[in-house]
């Protein structure tokens, strides 16, 4: 149709020259056929596999992690490399730990006696100066507090390289005499030290007997309660590891019950206050049964009583002595009246 | 019918699995293009009451997360002819959609447009033993339909109960629990060539995908392009594709008829190529850019340069010669062919008894419906109530995919989200409970473990 337009040129078609082509209009050689746009089956399958969360995680996390592990493992498989690495690490740690800022140069101890001071210095596990990283303060503290003489210690590393130990020593409150020697105890019943002689600490009260040390606090309470008879008190004795005997001079004893000894002692003291019980010839006041106090009378008093009753007197061994001389009747009557009154009273107590 | 029942049930099971897993692909294998969209099912509840979004026929439960369209090769008349080429195109579409979605797709529902569909209306009737309609009665009524001989190598694609009647009351959509003595059912059965269906099945299989359902393209296009009133009152949807023009009739929201005319837009392109002696690519460009059906005086003067077509073969093929055609020539070639296609549609509609329908609305959709002036031409041939329909908007679909040519894709997505009852959704009464039960148990184990 559009070709008709060109026919209006020269009529003789045979004389027409071949059409001049522009260079760009030259027919191109047939190139490669257009590639199909769809993916190949392999590419499609790989793509779908990649869309699975499991594979995706495996490739994104698992593979790099595996590679890192493998490289590190291969590198560390060699002994010298490993040694170099660990040596370098320890050297670095050492270098940092032994810097001047971390060094402890002196030890400063406050509130300790000379012996404890010496002991503490000996207990320090390192020789000063040392790095503060080498001193384990909590362990050292528990170790120090194992010492009997030390009640409490505050350990601190102060600036300037000072290891400060503030020691609270135990204060001995009582002496405990037992079969193996004499020991100083504090008021909680904890051992403080051993002494060789009672005279070294004559200001402290004495307790004795097996198991007395553990009940030192109770003993101290009893001693504190024995106010008026304190000058006469020689000590406390633990009997059978269950109860106390208050030992006074002139061989007198106040035998206290195992439970609630303090009211019993106060009872005895009230008796003493009322009619001077302890200043008489009484060997023991037996308060073991609080319902029924019992007195053990001394030999002189017994003999005076027997004389008043007309009985033969007793010797120091407890046997009757043959009557050689007559006891005066008046004296016996006076003493009988006296003892009758005294002997009857405990029986009525209740 | 028994094995059909089982295959369809397996596919339905697979579709439900995919929907619970959340990802399902819709694949439209057409003659001229292949579209794949990937749906994500978030379940109900992504919209609140206050958003003003109702259930919208199941549309609110999914959204499109991936979409891809590619040119189709190896497909003629809506049937796969060259398996390898089609497979490659399907892979391309799937991969593109997957890439956009970012998820792997395992289950696909596909449309089939050609394969010589034919419609049957079946009727069944059962007495009601219990005095009211139960689920078993519905299954029994469906089973009592006497299926005609569909012919050799035919497969049932859709079998939808379209009408229930209890005693004298007809037009029931859900007859359950209705009191009566007899239950009658009308079933619409759509059969296609089993060879084409098997080819589609194999093509999907070769792409490492599972086919979770097949839908007729005409039916899907009707669901997408017809509005609810048209589906209710009766309308015909004409899906003018590249190779096949599908026709489906809807009444009371059910498809009651479907057929296909084996002519389409590609035939128009071939006519242009032959008539104007231009390559097919140029002819396609001419059709889509300058095509039309109503010639005016101005079209005689409007000359189109056919030697310098972008994207088509370059000017060297013409020995440096420049050629141009007038738009009137183009219209003169296109119009008779489109008239012929519409005449074919007219014949199909006449055969289906479209004249007796209460509302004779015709909706044109599909790629070829985008020719300017088609509605005027179609009104002369098909009746006055003609409009060009576009598919429904669904959530997440890109603008380029809202064109009429994607009506079948969108419709299949709607069908997947909100399927209509099919025969295989009801329990068939078991005649031979022992053997069949064992076989079903075995098959259940094989499918699910």
Interface residues (C-beta under 8 A of the other chain):
Chain A: X1 X2 X3 X19 X21 X22 X25 X26 X27 X28 X36 X37 X38 X39 X41 X44 X45 X47 X48 X51 X52
Chain B: X70 X71 X73 X85 X88 X89 X91 X92 X94 X95 X98 X99 X102 X103 X104 X207 X208 X315 X316 X319 X320 X321 X322 X323 X324 X325
